[in-house]
Amino acid sequence: QVQLVESGGGLVQAGGSLRLSCAASGRTSSSYAMGWFRQAPGKERELVAAINWRGATTYYADSVKGRFTISRDNAKNTGYLQMNTLKPEDAAVYYCAAYYSSSGYVNPKATYDYWGQGTQVTVSS
């Protein structure tokens, strides 16, 4: 199993930036894909970005393309979500998630097996 812990959330003004981190522990020697999801009050959870095990392939939701960047440092077992030009509609609880996969492809419809506890992102207008 993989345990995930997010950090880096907080309050930021519209137009500002935040970087979320996701520290993985446990059985990290096996290849795993990572994703960042978010859920705002009254809305369904949505996949924001995903990255394959090597960090070579990424996926972004249309709403964040050009503003968010997903990356990972496998030597540190840590994933990141750099969020720039934040908008009030980006406010949500952000979750890091993972599933074991050695694919070079990122499947936006994949089922994620492991989840972090979430970190709150608030964007003031």
C-alpha positions as CSV (number, residue, x, y, z in Angstrom):
1,Q,0.0,0.0,0.0
2,V,0.9,3.6,-0.4
3,Q,0.2,6.3,2.2
4,L,-0.2,9.8,0.9
5,V,0.1,13.1,2.9
6,E,-0.7,16.4,1.2
7,S,0.6,19.8,2.3
8,G,0.8,23.3,0.9
9,G,-2.8,24.4,0.9
10,G,-3.9,27.8,2.2
11,L,-5.4,31.1,1.5
12,V,-4.3,33.1,-1.6
13,Q,-5.6,36.0,-3.5
14,A,-7.0,35.6,-7.0
15,G,-4.1,35.6,-9.4
16,G,-1.7,34.2,-6.9
17,S,0.1,30.9,-6.7
18,L,0.4,27.9,-4.5
19,R,2.3,24.7,-4.7
20,L,0.9,21.5,-3.2
21,S,3.0,18.6,-2.2
22,C,2.1,15.0,-1.8
23,A,4.5,12.8,0.2
24,A,4.2,9.1,-0.4
25,S,5.3,6.3,1.9
26,G,4.9,2.6,2.2
27,R,5.3,0.4,-0.8
28,T,6.8,3.1,-3.0
29,S,9.3,0.8,-4.7
30,S,6.5,-0.3,-7.1
31,S,5.6,2.0,-9.9
32,Y,2.5,4.2,-9.3
33,A,0.7,6.9,-11.1
34,M,-0.4,10.0,-9.2
35,G,-3.3,12.3,-9.5
36,W,-4.6,15.5,-8.0
37,F,-8.3,15.8,-7.4
38,R,-10.4,18.5,-6.0
39,Q,-13.9,18.8,-4.5
40,A,-15.7,22.1,-3.8
41,P,-18.8,22.2,-1.6
42,G,-21.8,20.9,-3.4
43,K,-19.8,19.7,-6.3
44,E,-18.5,16.3,-7.4
45,R,-14.9,15.4,-7.0
46,E,-13.0,16.0,-10.2
47,L,-9.6,15.0,-11.5
48,V,-7.4,18.1,-12.0
49,A,-4.1,16.6,-13.2
50,A,-2.4,13.2,-13.3
51,I,1.1,12.0,-14.0
52,N,2.5,8.6,-14.9
53,W,5.0,6.7,-12.8
54,R,8.0,8.1,-14.6
55,G,6.7,11.7,-14.8
56,A,6.9,11.6,-18.6
57,T,3.2,11.7,-19.3
58,T,0.6,14.1,-17.9
59,Y,-3.0,14.9,-18.1
60,Y,-4.8,18.1,-17.2
61,A,-8.5,19.1,-16.9
62,D,-9.4,21.8,-19.4
63,S,-10.2,24.1,-16.6
64,V,-6.6,24.2,-15.4
65,K,-4.5,23.8,-18.6
66,G,-1.9,26.4,-18.9
67,R,-2.2,27.4,-15.2
68,F,-1.4,24.2,-13.2
69,T,1.6,21.9,-13.5
70,I,1.9,18.5,-12.1
71,S,5.3,16.9,-11.4
72,R,7.0,14.3,-9.3
73,D,10.3,13.6,-7.8
74,N,10.6,9.8,-7.4
75,A,13.9,10.0,-5.5
76,K,11.9,11.9,-2.8
77,N,8.7,10.0,-3.3
78,T,6.9,13.3,-3.6
79,G,4.4,14.7,-6.1
80,Y,3.7,18.3,-6.7
81,L,0.9,20.5,-8.1
82,Q,2.1,24.0,-9.0
83,M,-1.0,26.2,-9.3
84,N,-0.6,29.6,-10.9
85,T,-3.1,32.4,-11.8
86,L,-5.5,31.0,-9.2
87,K,-9.2,31.9,-9.6
88,P,-12.0,31.8,-7.0
89,E,-13.4,28.8,-8.7
90,D,-10.2,26.9,-8.0
91,A,-11.1,26.9,-4.3
92,A,-11.7,23.4,-3.0
93,V,-10.2,20.6,-1.0
94,Y,-7.4,19.1,-3.0
95,Y,-6.6,15.4,-2.7
96,C,-3.6,13.5,-3.8
97,A,-4.2,10.0,-5.0
98,A,-2.3,7.1,-6.5
99,Y,-2.6,3.6,-8.1
100,Y,-0.1,1.1,-9.1
101,S,0.8,1.3,-12.7
102,S,3.9,1.0,-14.9
103,S,2.2,2.3,-18.0
104,G,3.6,5.1,-20.0
105,Y,0.1,6.3,-20.5
106,V,-2.1,8.4,-18.1
107,N,-5.6,7.2,-18.1
108,P,-7.9,10.1,-16.9
109,K,-10.6,7.5,-16.1
110,A,-8.4,5.3,-14.0
111,T,-9.5,4.1,-10.5
112,Y,-7.3,5.4,-7.8
113,D,-6.7,3.1,-4.8
114,Y,-4.9,5.3,-2.4
115,W,-5.9,8.7,-1.2
116,G,-4.5,11.5,1.0
117,Q,-6.5,13.3,3.6
118,G,-6.8,16.5,1.5
119,T,-5.6,20.1,1.9
120,Q,-7.8,23.1,1.7
121,V,-7.2,25.8,-1.0
122,T,-9.1,29.0,-0.6
123,V,-8.9,31.8,-3.2
124,S,-10.1,35.2,-2.3
125,S,-11.4,37.5,-5.0
